[in-house]
Amino acid sequence: MQQAQASPLLAAHLPGSWLVELLHAVADGNLDAFAQLSQQFATEIAQQPALTSRAAQVQEKLTLLALCRLVFTKEAHDRVLKMTDLARDLRIPIDQVEWVVMRALSVGLLQGSMDQVDGTVTVTWVQPRSLSSTQCQELAIR
């Protein structure tokens, strides 16, 4: 995963800019940025009932998008992922990996299969998303 970086919005300390950055972190599936922003703006987040009452849903969405982001970083011919690696990279317990993958498959974010005996997930397709200029450059290099 990429390191979290402070954006120009946060540098300028505009009112509410933390929320925009938090939404970008979720949309990007960036666990590092989300954790950093959640810690940095814990007081502001606690004052937002819409966020606090739906914390579990936000975490689920973040985890699913982080899975998509992780798959996207892999070469198309190298998308056999170990469940132990997924647990580590997604920062979830190993017993939740199957649920996260099943959820991603059921909502159409991924296509593929799981092999519980080998402890692997084979991804054959990932839902296309809007790409940042950095992601477009990475794709062009591949």
C-alpha positions as CSV (number, residue, x, y, z in Angstrom):
1,M,0.0,0.0,0.0
2,Q,1.1,3.5,-0.7
3,Q,2.2,5.9,2.1
4,A,-0.4,8.5,3.2
5,Q,0.5,11.9,2.0
6,A,-0.9,15.3,3.2
7,S,-2.8,16.9,0.5
8,P,-2.9,20.6,-0.4
9,L,-6.4,20.8,1.2
10,L,-5.1,19.7,4.6
11,A,-2.1,21.9,4.3
12,A,-4.4,24.9,3.8
13,H,-6.5,23.9,6.8
14,L,-9.8,24.7,5.1
15,P,-12.9,24.0,7.2
16,G,-14.2,20.5,6.4
17,S,-11.2,19.6,4.2
18,W,-10.5,16.7,6.5
19,L,-13.9,15.2,5.5
20,V,-13.0,15.5,1.8
21,E,-9.6,13.8,2.5
22,L,-11.3,11.0,4.5
23,L,-13.7,10.4,1.6
24,H,-10.8,10.2,-0.8
25,A,-9.0,7.7,1.4
26,V,-12.1,5.5,1.5
27,A,-12.8,5.8,-2.3
28,D,-9.1,4.9,-3.0
29,G,-9.2,2.0,-0.5
30,N,-6.1,3.6,1.1
31,L,-5.9,2.0,4.6
32,D,-2.9,4.0,5.6
33,A,-4.4,7.4,4.7
34,F,-7.7,6.5,6.4
35,A,-6.0,5.4,9.6
36,Q,-3.8,8.5,9.7
37,L,-6.8,10.8,9.0
38,S,-9.0,9.0,11.5
39,Q,-6.4,9.5,14.2
40,Q,-5.6,13.1,13.2
41,F,-9.2,14.2,13.1
42,A,-10.8,11.9,15.7
43,T,-12.5,14.9,17.5
44,E,-14.1,16.1,14.3
45,I,-15.2,12.6,13.3
46,A,-16.8,12.0,16.7
47,Q,-18.9,15.1,16.2
48,Q,-20.4,13.7,13.0
49,P,-23.3,11.3,13.8
50,A,-23.6,10.2,10.1
51,L,-20.0,8.9,10.3
52,T,-20.1,7.5,13.9
53,S,-23.5,5.7,13.4
54,R,-22.3,4.0,10.2
55,A,-18.7,3.3,11.2
56,A,-19.1,-0.5,10.5
57,Q,-20.4,0.2,7.0
58,V,-17.6,2.7,6.3
59,Q,-15.0,0.1,7.5
60,E,-16.6,-2.6,5.3
61,K,-16.6,-0.4,2.2
62,L,-13.0,0.6,2.9
63,T,-11.9,-3.0,3.3
64,L,-13.7,-4.0,0.0
65,L,-12.1,-1.1,-1.9
66,A,-8.7,-1.9,-0.4
67,L,-9.1,-5.4,-1.7
68,C,-9.9,-4.1,-5.2
69,R,-6.9,-1.7,-4.9
70,L,-4.7,-4.6,-3.9
71,V,-5.9,-6.8,-6.8
72,F,-5.4,-3.9,-9.2
73,T,-1.7,-3.6,-8.3
74,K,-1.1,-7.2,-9.3
75,E,-0.3,-8.2,-12.9
76,A,-3.3,-9.8,-14.7
77,H,-1.5,-13.1,-14.9
78,D,-0.4,-13.1,-11.2
79,R,-3.7,-12.7,-9.4
80,V,-3.6,-15.8,-7.2
81,L,-3.5,-14.3,-3.7
82,K,-2.8,-16.2,-0.5
83,M,-5.5,-15.7,2.2
84,T,-2.8,-15.1,4.8
85,D,-1.4,-12.2,2.6
86,L,-4.9,-10.8,2.2
87,A,-5.4,-10.8,6.0
88,R,-2.1,-9.0,6.5
89,D,-2.6,-6.5,3.7
90,L,-6.2,-5.7,4.6
91,R,-5.5,-5.7,8.3
92,I,-8.3,-8.2,9.1
93,P,-8.3,-11.5,11.0
94,I,-7.6,-14.5,8.8
95,D,-11.1,-15.9,9.6
96,Q,-12.7,-12.8,8.0
97,V,-10.9,-13.1,4.6
98,E,-13.4,-15.5,3.2
99,W,-16.3,-13.3,4.2
100,V,-14.6,-10.2,2.6
101,V,-13.8,-12.1,-0.6
102,M,-17.4,-13.5,-0.8
103,R,-18.8,-10.1,-0.2
104,A,-16.7,-8.6,-3.0
105,L,-17.7,-11.5,-5.4
106,S,-21.4,-11.1,-4.4
107,V,-21.6,-7.3,-5.1
108,G,-19.7,-7.7,-8.4
109,L,-16.4,-6.0,-7.4
110,L,-14.4,-9.1,-8.3
111,Q,-14.8,-12.3,-10.3
112,G,-12.9,-15.4,-9.4
113,S,-12.8,-18.3,-7.0
114,M,-11.5,-19.4,-3.6
115,D,-9.6,-22.5,-2.8
116,Q,-9.9,-23.1,1.0
117,V,-7.7,-26.2,0.9
118,D,-4.8,-24.2,-0.6
119,G,-5.8,-21.0,1.1
120,T,-5.8,-19.0,-2.1
121,V,-8.1,-16.6,-4.0
122,T,-7.9,-16.5,-7.7
123,V,-9.1,-13.2,-9.2
124,T,-10.0,-13.2,-12.9
125,W,-11.6,-9.8,-13.1
126,V,-11.8,-6.6,-11.1
127,Q,-14.5,-4.0,-11.5
128,P,-13.2,-1.0,-13.5
129,R,-12.9,2.2,-11.6
130,S,-11.9,5.8,-12.1
131,L,-8.1,5.9,-12.1
132,S,-5.9,8.6,-10.8
133,S,-3.1,9.9,-13.1
134,T,-0.6,7.9,-11.0
135,Q,-2.7,4.7,-11.5
136,C,-2.9,5.4,-15.3
137,Q,0.8,5.8,-15.4
138,E,1.3,2.5,-13.6
139,L,-1.1,0.8,-16.0
140,A,0.7,2.2,-19.0
141,I,4.0,0.8,-17.7
142,R,2.5,-2.6,-17.2
